[in-house]
Amino acid sequence: MTEPTNPNGQQNSNILKPYWNGDDVTGRPRDYWLIDLPLGLSEADASAFASPFDHIQTTPDEDGKTIAELRDLSGSDSVGWWELWRSRPAMRKAIAPLSRYLVTPETAQHRIFVWLQLPILPDKNLIVIPRDDDTIFGILQSRFHELWALRKGSDLQDRPRYTHTSVFATFPIPEGLTPNIPAADYADDPHARAIGEAAARLNTLRENWLNPKELVERVPEVVEGYPDRILPKDEAAAKELKKRTLTNLYNARPAWLDHAHRALDEAVAEAYGWGDDYRAGLLTDDETLARLFRLNQERADV
């Protein structure tokens, strides 16, 4: 991104984007970047982004084939070989005005939701939720949604699989907090505020554990507006940080994480009107799923 301006007068930073997949969410960020040429550029105009275009044109995959050769073999001619095959314009439009957006891996050992923000772009194996409010984050990260996802989703080997249609679209979010309602409309709702506060605390605790200030330094990216680079302070820090992944965290489930989730689950239970039953220990997995299913059916009949 520090190369001179291209012949078209634009910087490479206009088309280079950080690129996350499920491994970046559940493990440590891999520092992958995507050449994100605008749709509709002719080959001649695309080639004016000199170094990125040369990389696309000449770099082979592990089998020795270039992108153009792979596209030719696939029989795909819907876009030029230099363009992204599936650029997801609807998804991009939905997240463009947001300060951040939620993602969860399609397949993962634990159902974990995290925040990303543009210019970071999500891989196809990340499910994108185009919302930026802590309330929706908290509801989706709660035990209630996790149980629903485990029951309604499928499995890939030993990893539960999450889908938008079978899981998210069918999950009965508490009344008054559903995604068709703008977050501003329920900002003063006490249930929304309680969930949001518990969710924000959970997120802060997780982020502090993933990147403790004693182990990392945050270095501004060479281009303004891109996320800071989080770098280990030394070799010992780098070794320790390799262990600090969300998968390892949820495998261990330390007391502080369990307490944060309990506080979140209680706030979500209150939003459903089940707070007393939650505190009394009456919401077993089967009972919770039965209640959620009844809500699902009631809404389907409306």
N, C-alpha and C positions, 0 to 999 in steps of 0.2 A: 504493500500500500504506500510505500515511500518512493516508488518509482516516479519519474517525471510525468507530467501531464500527457495523456494520450493524444494522437493526431486529431481526435474529435473534440479536444478541449476538455475532456472529462478525466477525473481521477479514477484509479482502479477501486478506490474505496466506495464508489457509487454502485459497484456490482459485486463486491466481496462481502459476504455475510457469515457470521458465526452460525454453525449448523449443529443442532443437537438431535440425538436419538435416544432410545431408552437407556443405553449404557451411560450416557452423560447424566441422566437423571438418577439412576440407581447406583452408579459408580462415581468416578471422578470425571470432570469434563475432559474430553480428549483433544480439545483445541483443533477441531475440524472446521474448515471453511468451505463455503459454497460459492461457485461462480454463478451469479444470479442475473443473467442478461435479461433485459426487458423483453417481454413477448412481442412478437411482430417485427423484430429487427431483421432486416435482410442480412444475408451472409456478409455482404460488403460492409454494412454498417457495424455488424458485430465484430468484424475483423479490425475495426478501428480501436477497439479495446485490445491493444497489441499483445501484451504478455498473457493475459487471461485467455484470449482466443487461441494463441499458440499452444497453451497448455491443453485446452480442450481438443484441439486438432491433432496433437502429436502424442499425448501421453497414453500409453496402452494400459489395459487392465491386467490382472494377474495371468490371463491367458494370452496376452500379447495383442489384443484387439483394441482398436481405438473406438471412441464413441460413435463415429460415423459408421464404422463397420458393424458395431453392435446394433445400431438402429436399422441398418440395411438387413441384417439377419432377422430382426424381429418383425420386419415388414411394416414398421410404424412410419407413416409419412404425414401424420397429422400436424406435426410441427417440424421446423428445421432441426437438423442434427445438433446444432449448436445451442438449441433452446432446451429448457427443462421439459422433460416428457410430460409430467403432470405438475403444473405449477400451482394448482389449487387457488384460482383467483377468488372464489367465494370466501374461502377461509381467510385469505389475505385481507380482503375487504372488511371482514368482520373484526379482525384484530387490529387493523390499522389505526383506529381512533383511540385505542385503549392504552393506558399507561403500563399495563402488563397483561398477561393472559395465562390461563391455567393449562397444564398438560399432565397427562398420566400415560405411562407406557402401555401399549396394547397388551403385551404379555410381561408379567413380572411376578416375582415371588410374593411381594407385598403390594397392596393397592395404595400407592403413594401419589399424591398430587403435589406439584411444585409450580412456582411462578417463573415464567420467562418473560422477557420483554424484547421488543424489536430494537435493533436489527437482527437479533437471534431468530433464525427460522427453524421450524420443527420438521423432523424427518417424517416419512409416511407412517412409521410405527409409533408415533406419539398421537394420542387422542387429544385434540385441542378443544378447550372450553372457552369460548370468547367472552369471558367476564373478567372484571378486575376488582371485584369487591370481596372482602374477607368473609362475608356471610356465606356466599356460595361456596367458597373454598372450604369453610368449616363444615358445611353440610356434607359436601362430597368426601371430605377426609374423615368423617365420623364413622363410628362402628355401624350405624344404620345403613349407610350407603355401601360400606364394605361388605356387609352380609348380603345385601341385595345383589351386589356385583358378583359375589362368589356363587350365588344361587342361579342368577340369570345369565351369567357369562359361560364361556366354555373353557377348555383346558388345552394347552400346548405342552405336552409332556407333563412336567411337574409344575408348570407355571400357569396360573389363572389368566384367562384372556378376557379383555374388556372391549366391548363394542358400544358404539354410540346408540345403535338402534335397539339392541336387546337389553342394555343396561341403563344408560343415561336417559334415554327417551321414555322409559317405562317407570323410572324411579319416582315415587310420589313425594316430592319435596314438600316440607310443611306449608300449609295454606298461608298465602300472603307473601311468601318468599320465593315463589317460583320464578324460573328464568325469564318468563315473558313480562315480568315486572321490572322496570328499571330500578337499580339499587337506590337511587335517590328517593324513590317513592316509599321505601321502607327504612330509610336511614334512621328515623326516630323510633322505629318499632323496638321495644325493649328486648324482644327475642332476637331480632336481627343484631342488635348491638351486643348482646351477651355472646352470641355465637361468633361474631366478628372479633371481639376482644380475645376470646379463648383461642380462635384460629390464629390470630396475629401472634399471640404469645407462643403457640406451638411452633409456628414458622420461625420466629426469632430464636427460640431455643435450639431448633434443629440447625439453623444456619450458624449459630455460635459454636455448636459442636463440630460441624463440618469444617469450619475454617476459624479456629481460635486465633485471636490476635497475636498470641505469643509465637505462633508457628508460621504465619503468613504475612506477606506484605502485598498491598494492593497498588499495582502500577498502572497508571493511565495508558490506555491503548494509544497507538501512534496517531489515530484519527479521532478527533473529538466526536462524542456522541455514542461511541462504542463502549461496551462494558469494560470495566477495569480488568486487568489480568490479575489473578490471584496466584501468587508465586510462593513456594516454600522459602523460608528464610535461610535454610542451610540443608545439608544432606540429612541430618537427623530429623529435621522437620519434614522433609520430603518422604522419608521412610514411614513416619507416623501418619502423615496425611493419606498415604495409600490405603491405610486401614479405615479411614474415616469416610465411609460411604453410607448412603441411606439403607442399602441392603444389610450391611453389617450392623447398623444402628437398630434396625427393626428386628433383626435376628436376636440381638442381645436384649432389646427392650428394657433399658435401665429404668430405675424407679422414677426419675424425673420425666422421662418420656411417657411412661404409663400414667402418671398424675396429670400431665398436660392433656392426654387423650381423654382421660376420665372427665376432666373439667369441660372439655369440648363436647363429649357425649351427653353430659348432663344438660348443657345449654341447648343442644339439639333436641333432647328428649322433652324439655320444657316447651319448645316450639311446637312439638306434636301434641302437647297436653298430657304427656306421660311422665312428667318429672317425678311425681311421688312414687310411681311404680318403679322407675329407674333406681331411685335411692333405696327402695325397699328390696331391690334385687329380684324383682318379678319379671324383668324383661330378659328372659332366656333367649337364646338364638332362635328357637322355634317360635316362641311367642312374638318376638320382634318381627320375624318374617311374616307371620300370620297377620299381624296388624298392618304391616306395610302392604301386603297383598290386598287386604280389605280396602285400604285407601285407594290402591291402584284400580280396583274394580269399581268403586264408587265413582271415581273420576271418569272412568271409561263409559259409565252409564249416563253421564251428564250430557 
